[in-house]
Amino acid sequence: MSEISHELLAELEATLARASVADAAGEALRIVDAAQRQTAAGDYAKRARDLAIARARGTPLAHLTTQASFMGVDVFVAPGALIPRDETELLGRSALDVLKTLPPKPRLIDMCCGSGNLAVGIASNHATVRVWASDLTDGAVGVARTNVDRLGLADRVDVRQGDLFAPLTGCGLEGTMDVVVCNPPYVSTSKLGKERAFLLDHEPREAFDGGPYGISIFQRVARDATNFLKPGGHLLFEFGVGQEKQVTLLLARTNRYDSPVVVRDSAREPRVLVARMK
């Protein structure tokens, strides 16, 4: 970031503070950085003010800056895909822990890849992993492919478009995967129509809607991942607060996985399951 005006920063911080933005000072700095990247040198002040006003009106900061930090990597963000969440880093780090126990050149599928943050985050932190990522929508796949290209990972990360495992089927990948990671939609349809409706203000429904009980995609992925995992391979899920028992039960019903390991977040909430296929 080039030298900036303290007066401009104070103005932006005040705009954000009036809108009750929690980290007004920190976000003001990020907005100035984005404005400088998005405009010609010396012309960024108006752009910064416009971004601050949009943020004060509720636009996510990541959509204004077009980037978010995930697993130590700056990923491109756009409205067509879910903004990477801090809690999903727990899933990514858990996957890395599994990969560290494997020989070089392990194989991994990132299912419901969204912006590709898990795919590129894992590949950026593991020098030899080969990743196949899949999502349904044009928006998510476009953002994911942009991230792969921008980070120079096209030789190790392949983004496909289709319904869950469909674009990976018949490509010689069955029975070859060491790890499948999945951060699926896990909010129930009814909640998205009521108390969680705000989630849809700026991000796509497909990123959140997990069906009537919030577990529809878990059921399909738990079943179909067995076609792609090697014996002894690992399936990792992120899930919502309070969903641990439901997801554990559906894994047990497949009779294809050992009892899963639960990974808790910094608040001691269960948020990730790691299940080894029998």
N, C-alpha and C positions, 0 to 999 in steps of 0.2 A: 504494500500500500504506500502510495506516495504521500508527501506531506499534506496534512489536511488542516482545515481551519477549526480551531477550538470553538469558535462561535457557531459554526455550522453543526458541529457535534452536539453542542449544548442545545441548539434549537431542535435537532432531531430527537435527542433524548427527552426533551420536554414534550414533544408531540406524542412520543410513545408512552411516556409516563401518564399523561392525561387519559390515555386509553387503557390504563392499568396493565400494560405489558410488563411482565415480571422483571426481566433483565433489560431494562430500557437502555442502559449504558452500553452493555455488550451488543445488543441488537443494533444500536446506532452505528457502532463501529463496523459491523458486518454489512449494514446497508451502504455505508460510504464505500467500503471495499467493492461491493457489487456495482455501485454507480460508476466507480472509476473503471471497472472492467467493461461496463456496458456502453460507455460514452467516450468521445474523444477527450484527450488530455485537456484539462482546464475547464471542461464543460459539464462536470459531473454534479454540481451543486443542485441544479433544478431537478435532475434525475433522482438524486438522493432524497430531496423533499417529497417528490411524487411517490417514491417507494415507501417512505415513512408514513405518508398519509394512507397508502394502501394497507400497510401493516396495521395501522391504528384502526382501520375498518374491518380487520379480521383476516386478511389474506395471509396464509402461512408464510413465515420468513423464508423457508426453503424455496417456495415458488418465486419469491421476489429475487433471491440471490441466485437461483437456479442451481444450487449445490447444497450438499449436506455431507458432514463427516461421518464415515461409517467404517469401523475396524481400522482406523488410521488412514483411510482412503477418502479423498474428496470425490463424491459421486455426483453426476448430473441428475437434476430433479426437474420434473415437468408434471403438469396436472394429470396426464394420462396414467400415472402410476402412483402407488402408495409412497408417501414420504417415508424414508427409512427411520425407524424408531430405535431409541437407545436399547430397549429391551430385546430387540432382535439381535443385537450384538452377542447376547448370551447364547443364542442358538449358533451363531457363527463361531464363537470361541469354543463351544462344546464340540462342534464339528471338527475344529482344528485339533482339539485334544484327542479325538478318535483317530484322525489322520496321522498324528505323530506316532501312533503305535503301529502303523502299517509300513510295508516296504515302499521304496520310491515309486512314483508314477501311479498313485492310487486314482480310482475313478469315482466321480461323485455326480449325482443329479440334484439340481436345485429346482424343486417343483413349486409352482406358483411363484415364479421368480420376481414378479413385479418389476422394479427398476433395475434388477440384476445386482442389487447391493450385496446380497449374500454370495452370489457367484463370483463377482469381482473382488469382494473383500476376502473371501477364502483363497482365491487364486493369488491375490497379491501377498498373502501371508504364508503361502505354501508354494515352494518353487517348482514342484513337479506335478501337482495335482492336475488332472484333466477333468473339466466340468462341462456337463450338458445342462442347460437351463431351459425351462418351458413355462409359457404362460398363454392365456387364451386371447387377450385383447391386443388390438393393433397398438394402442397407446403404450401399454406396458412393454411389449416386445420392442417397439421403437426406442424407448428410453433405455432398455437393457442393452440393445445392440450399440447404441451410442456410447454407453459406458464401457463396453468391451473395447470398442475401437479407440476411444480417447485414452484408455489406460494401456493400450498396446498388448491386449491379452487375446487377440483373435486366434492365435495359434493353440491356445489351451482352453478357451471358453467358447462354446457353441450354443447360440440362443435359437430355440425352435418355437414355432407358434402352433397351438392347438389345444385340445381338451385334455388336460393332465398328461398322461403318458402316451397319448395317441401319436404325437409327432415323433416319438422316440421308438415306436413299435416297428418291428420289421427292419431295423437298421443294424442288426448284429449286436445290439447292446444288452439284450436279455441275458440275465445270469452273469453279467460281468462287472456289476457295480459294487464298490466297497461301502459306499455311503449314499443315502438319500436324505436330503434335508428339505423341510417343508414348513413355511410360515403361511398357513392357509387362511382364507377368510374364516373368522370364528365368532362373529357377532350374529345373533339370531335375527331373522327377518323382522320379527315383531319389534325388537328393540330398535332396529334401524328406522322404524316408523314412529317411534315414540322418543324414549329418553336418550337414544344414541343417534338421533336424526342429524345432529350437528356434524357428525363425521362425514356426511355426504355434501356438505357445503362446498368443499374444495377438492375432494378426492373421489375416485370412482367407486360406485356401489360394488363392483366385482371384487374389490380389494377387501371388503368387509363382510358381505352377505354370506353367512355360512349355513343358510337354510333354516327350517323351522326351529331347530334346537341349537344351531351354531356348530354342528359337528358333521354336516353332510360331506364335506371335502375330506375330513379326517378318515371317514369310513372308506371312501374310495381309494385314497392314497395308501392306507394301511393294507388294503387288499391287493392293490395292483403293484405296489412296490416289491412284493415277493417275487414277481416275474422278472425283476431286474437285478435284485440283490444277489450276490453270491451267498452260499451258506456261511453264516457267521458275519454277514454284512450288517450294517447298522442303519436304522431309520430314526431320524430325529425330528420331532415336532416342537414348534412353539404353540402355546395355547393360552387362552384367556384366564384371568383370575377366576378360580372356582370351577374350572373344567377338568382338573386333574383326574378325578374319579371316572368321569365319562370317557376320557380318552384312554385311560388305562384299561377300562372295561372293554372298549371296542378292540383294542390290541389283543386282549386275552381271548376274545371271541374268535379271532382268526386262527388261533392255535398254531401260529407260525413264529411267534416271538417269545423270547425269554422275558421274565419280569423286568419291566423297564426301570432305569435309573432316573430319578427325579433331580433336576437342577433348579436351584432356587435363586431368585434375584437378590439385590442388595437389601430389599425389605423382607427377605425370607419367605417370599411367596413362590410357590411352585410355578414355573413358567416354561420349562423345557423337559421333554421326555426323551431318553436315549434308549432305544430298544434293539437288542441283538436278535437277528433272525436265526432260528434253529437250523 
